[in-house]
Amino acid sequence: MVGSAHPFRGGLAVFNERLIREFQNLGYKAEIYTFTIQYPGFLFPGKTQFSDSPSPDDLKISRLVNSVNPLNWIKIGNRIRKEKPEILIFKFWLPFMGPCFGTIARIAKRNNKTKIACILDNVIPHESRPGDKQLTAYFLKPVDAFIAMSDSVLKDLDFFDKAKPRKISPHPLFDNFGAAISKNEACARLGISDEYNYLLFFGFIRDYKGLDLLLNAFSDSRMKDKKLKLIVAGEFYSDKTPYLQLIEELGIKNQVILKTDFIPDEKVVDYFCASDLVVQPYKHATQSGVTQIAYHFEKPMIVTNVGGLPELVPDGKVGFVVPVDPRAISDAIIQFFDGDYQQKFSHGIQVEKQKFTWDKMVRNIEAVISEISSK
């Protein structure tokens, strides 16, 4: 696999490491070629690209790929070509990676053995820029087969390719954040009272994720007697000023807990287990790793009716699917806490989460690779 992994941090690295670990569990010899340079510093919106956690000792991760150096792309492509792996996997999330990944893929497959599979996070990015389509097309052309994690992404792929093998394979559970703990213990670790009901907005804060919608929803006067607080846990990847101003203007500063540094892997359990309800008020989306962390910790969800989120969160079974509207979000929050939904949704989650296993992702990759090989 070529892509993000330790010492880089974030959901991409977590996904790639967990996937390669599953290939190993199923008997494959597997490794990751990660970056020496992932993004130039001026293109990275966060504080740091790097993790403080130790490198996983059960995975072979080599820092080899420079995302901005064409000579490096040729070198890595030739190295993979000579190594002749059966499968080379890319997880594609950003057109910026198109030239790097596309060049490596073109050169690697010249050995007439290696098949190129791509797991698509996005085909059309959430925040578009000039040249995106050209960069994406350059990468997609040498790819032999695709895995999309939602129907909306699969449909987006049709804009570039309609012929190559493809499958939908939902984002697997992020089951690598440890076992659940009690709400009391989680609140104690975070230094917050366990007497409140907590909503959780989790993950990097970008404008398309709709935190402003949730803040407006949370200011609904019906929330006042619910002993509710909102935890915002994640680093700002957009200008934080409008959000801080909105909190002041809405008069909810005492009800919002801002934990806006990067959340390390070992702290994820605390935020989810302290919370009663996870809210994803996205304005547009494909799929979300946050949903799969919520499934792992068996937390009910409210998601907006965009992209692949309704596919992952069946309405009325594990949570609520609502329009992209503050009033609709606040209605769902009130409905959850006024109704007897906790036990119902917990049971639904235990059933639904069985769909999202890592071995199914591997088997789907095998299946599309088999389609290539049989042609």
Buried (B, 14 or more C-beta within 10 A) or exposed (E): BBBBBBBBBBBBBBBBBBBBBBBBEEEBEBBBBBBEBBBEEEEEEBEEBEBEEEEBEEBEBEBBBBBBBEEBBBBBBBBBBEEEBEBBBBBBBBBBBBBBBBBBBBBBBEBEEBBBBBBBBBBBBBEEEEEBBEBBBBBBBBBBBBBBBBBBBBEBBEEBBEEBBBBBBBBBBBBBBEEBBEBEBBBBBBEBEBEBBBBBBBBBBBBBBBBBBBBBBBBBEEBEEBEBBBBBBBBBBBEEEEBBEBBEEBEBEEBBBBBBEBBEBEBBBBBBBBBBBBBBBBBBBBBBBBBBBBBBBBBBBBBBBBBBBBBBBEEEBBBBBBEBBBEBBBBBBBEBBEEEBEEBBEEBBEEBBEEBBBEBBBEBBBBBBEBBEEE
